[in-house]
Amino acid sequence: MRKLVFIELLKLKRTKIVLISFLTVFLIAILSLFQGWRMISLGFEIENKSIFFLEQLLFWNSYYALPAVLVLIGSFSISREKQEGTMNQILTIPVNFLSFILSKLITVVIFSLILSLSILILGLINQFIIFEGIELTPELLVLIGQYLLNALLISVCVFPIICYTIFLKKDYIILVAVAEIYSFLSVFLNNTPFRVFYPISAEMGLIGITSFTIMERFIALISIMFCILATFFFVEKMET
């Protein structure tokens, strides 16, 4: 499995997809930071300066950038193998189909973590410049953990969309548009009772960014589990 993941990383390294992904996420980050600067210039009161920009970045990244970027990386990886005919060639050698697909999904998780850590560092730098220092408060340490957990759960939320690539006869880019709509809808559902059922809104509640009751967290966990089951369903359909 490690060799398969390493090969996937090398393949993506030679493409422009990685550069596009980083530019997209960083563009969203810059827009979020400008919004934060504007709020400060307009005199908005900042209650907790140690996590102000980081919270802004986490919301913007999760709702507007990361899901679409991860689908772009994952669907491109599968679509390329399919279009070039290399998928059938690879599966003729002793490579388990499930391991083959899982290596691609693990690669998506790795990129999700890398992108999230990059945005986290950008936010810390910005806070250092604006507030002339970084306070290592308990809230900041918790938020760093939420960044990492969010990167993992966002990946799980888009796994079914990525796996659906194998069934497409047309361009995989359509799935990127689907992922963007999928993540953007969570903005509107975040303040409704349906947020516990919608995967992206649900995962934000699970990691503690949105206030959830114990029962809501349980329902949200079921929503995430549904994404995992849907992923295995698509993988099984691929194999057959």
VENJO-V968557 format. One record per residue. RES is the residue in one letter. SS is DSSP state (hx for helix, st for strand, lp for the rest). BURIAL is # if it has 16 or more other ideal C-beta (glycine too) atoms within 10 Angstrom, else .. Layout:
BEGIN
res=RES ss=SS burial=BURIAL
res=RES ss=SS burial=BURIAL
END
This chain:
BEGIN
res=M ss=lp burial=.
res=R ss=hx burial=.
res=K ss=hx burial=.
res=L ss=hx burial=#
res=V ss=hx burial=#
res=F ss=hx burial=.
res=I ss=hx burial=.
res=E ss=hx burial=#
res=L ss=hx burial=.
res=L ss=hx burial=.
res=K ss=hx burial=#
res=L ss=hx burial=#
res=K ss=hx burial=.
res=R ss=lp burial=.
res=T ss=lp burial=.
res=K ss=lp burial=.
res=I ss=hx burial=#
res=V ss=hx burial=#
res=L ss=hx burial=.
res=I ss=hx burial=.
res=S ss=hx burial=#
res=F ss=hx burial=.
res=L ss=hx burial=.
res=T ss=hx burial=#
res=V ss=hx burial=#
res=F ss=hx burial=#
res=L ss=hx burial=.
res=I ss=hx burial=#
res=A ss=hx burial=#
res=I ss=hx burial=.
res=L ss=hx burial=.
res=S ss=hx burial=#
res=L ss=hx burial=#
res=F ss=hx burial=.
res=Q ss=hx burial=.
res=G ss=hx burial=#
res=W ss=hx burial=.
res=R ss=hx burial=.
res=M ss=hx burial=.
res=I ss=hx burial=#
res=S ss=hx burial=.
res=L ss=lp burial=.
res=G ss=lp burial=.
res=F ss=lp burial=.
res=E ss=lp burial=.
res=I ss=lp burial=.
res=E ss=lp burial=.
res=N ss=lp burial=.
res=K ss=lp burial=#
res=S ss=lp burial=#
res=I ss=lp burial=#
res=F ss=hx burial=#
res=F ss=hx burial=#
res=L ss=hx burial=#
res=E ss=hx burial=#
res=Q ss=hx burial=#
res=L ss=hx burial=#
res=L ss=hx burial=#
res=F ss=hx burial=#
res=W ss=hx burial=#
res=N ss=hx burial=#
res=S ss=hx burial=#
res=Y ss=hx burial=#
res=Y ss=hx burial=#
res=A ss=hx burial=#
res=L ss=hx burial=#
res=P ss=hx burial=#
res=A ss=hx burial=#
res=V ss=hx burial=#
res=L ss=hx burial=#
res=V ss=hx burial=#
res=L ss=hx burial=#
res=I ss=hx burial=#
res=G ss=hx burial=#
res=S ss=hx burial=#
res=F ss=hx burial=#
res=S ss=hx burial=#
res=I ss=hx burial=#
res=S ss=hx burial=#
res=R ss=hx burial=#
res=E ss=hx burial=#
res=K ss=hx burial=#
res=Q ss=hx burial=.
res=E ss=hx burial=.
res=G ss=lp burial=.
res=T ss=hx burial=.
res=M ss=hx burial=#
res=N ss=hx burial=.
res=Q ss=hx burial=.
res=I ss=hx burial=.
res=L ss=hx burial=.
res=T ss=lp burial=.
res=I ss=lp burial=.
res=P ss=lp burial=.
res=V ss=lp burial=.
res=N ss=lp burial=.
res=F ss=hx burial=.
res=L ss=hx burial=.
res=S ss=hx burial=.
res=F ss=hx burial=#
res=I ss=hx burial=#
res=L ss=hx burial=#
res=S ss=hx burial=#
res=K ss=hx burial=#
res=L ss=hx burial=#
res=I ss=hx burial=#
res=T ss=hx burial=#
res=V ss=hx burial=#
res=V ss=hx burial=#
res=I ss=hx burial=#
res=F ss=hx burial=#
res=S ss=hx burial=#
res=L ss=hx burial=#
res=I ss=hx burial=.
res=L ss=hx burial=#
res=S ss=hx burial=#
res=L ss=hx burial=.
res=S ss=hx burial=.
res=I ss=hx burial=#
res=L ss=hx burial=#
res=I ss=hx burial=.
res=L ss=hx burial=#
res=G ss=hx burial=#
res=L ss=hx burial=#
res=I ss=hx burial=.
res=N ss=hx burial=#
res=Q ss=hx burial=#
res=F ss=hx burial=.
res=I ss=hx burial=.
res=I ss=hx burial=#
res=F ss=hx burial=.
res=E ss=lp burial=.
res=G ss=lp burial=.
res=I ss=lp burial=.
res=E ss=lp burial=.
res=L ss=lp burial=.
res=T ss=lp burial=.
res=P ss=hx burial=.
res=E ss=hx burial=.
res=L ss=hx burial=#
res=L ss=hx burial=.
res=V ss=hx burial=.
res=L ss=hx burial=#
res=I ss=hx burial=#
res=G ss=hx burial=.
res=Q ss=hx burial=#
res=Y ss=hx burial=#
res=L ss=hx burial=.
res=L ss=hx burial=#
res=N ss=hx burial=#
res=A ss=hx burial=#
res=L ss=hx burial=.
res=L ss=hx burial=#
res=I ss=hx burial=#
res=S ss=hx burial=#
res=V ss=hx burial=#
res=C ss=hx burial=#
res=V ss=hx burial=#
res=F ss=hx burial=#
res=P ss=hx burial=#
res=I ss=hx burial=#
res=I ss=hx burial=#
res=C ss=hx burial=#
res=Y ss=hx burial=#
res=T ss=hx burial=#
res=I ss=hx burial=#
res=F ss=hx burial=.
res=L ss=lp burial=.
res=K ss=lp burial=.
res=K ss=lp burial=.
res=D ss=lp burial=.
res=Y ss=lp burial=#
res=I ss=hx burial=.
res=I ss=hx burial=.
res=L ss=hx burial=#
res=V ss=hx burial=#
res=A ss=hx burial=.
res=V ss=hx burial=#
res=A ss=hx burial=#
res=E ss=hx burial=#
res=I ss=hx burial=.
res=Y ss=hx burial=#
res=S ss=hx burial=#
res=F ss=hx burial=.
res=L ss=hx burial=.
res=S ss=hx burial=#
res=V ss=hx burial=.
res=F ss=hx burial=.
res=L ss=hx burial=#
res=N ss=lp burial=#
res=N ss=lp burial=.
res=T ss=lp burial=.
res=P ss=hx burial=.
res=F ss=hx burial=.
res=R ss=hx burial=#
res=V ss=hx burial=#
res=F ss=lp burial=.
res=Y ss=lp burial=#
res=P ss=hx burial=#
res=I ss=hx burial=#
res=S ss=hx burial=#
res=A ss=hx burial=#
res=E ss=hx burial=#
res=M ss=hx burial=#
res=G ss=hx burial=#
res=L ss=hx burial=#
res=I ss=lp burial=#
res=G ss=lp burial=.
res=I ss=lp burial=#
res=T ss=lp burial=#
res=S ss=lp burial=.
res=F ss=lp burial=#
res=T ss=lp burial=.
res=I ss=hx burial=.
res=M ss=hx burial=.
res=E ss=hx burial=#
res=R ss=hx burial=.
res=F ss=hx burial=.
res=I ss=hx burial=.
res=A ss=hx burial=#
res=L ss=hx burial=.
res=I ss=hx burial=.
res=S ss=hx burial=#
res=I ss=hx burial=#
res=M ss=hx burial=.
res=F ss=hx burial=.
res=C ss=hx burial=#
res=I ss=hx burial=.
res=L ss=hx burial=.
res=A ss=hx burial=#
res=T ss=hx burial=#
res=F ss=hx burial=.
res=F ss=hx burial=.
res=F ss=hx burial=#
res=V ss=hx burial=#
res=E ss=hx burial=.
res=K ss=hx burial=.
res=M ss=hx burial=#
res=E ss=hx burial=.
res=T ss=lp burial=.
END
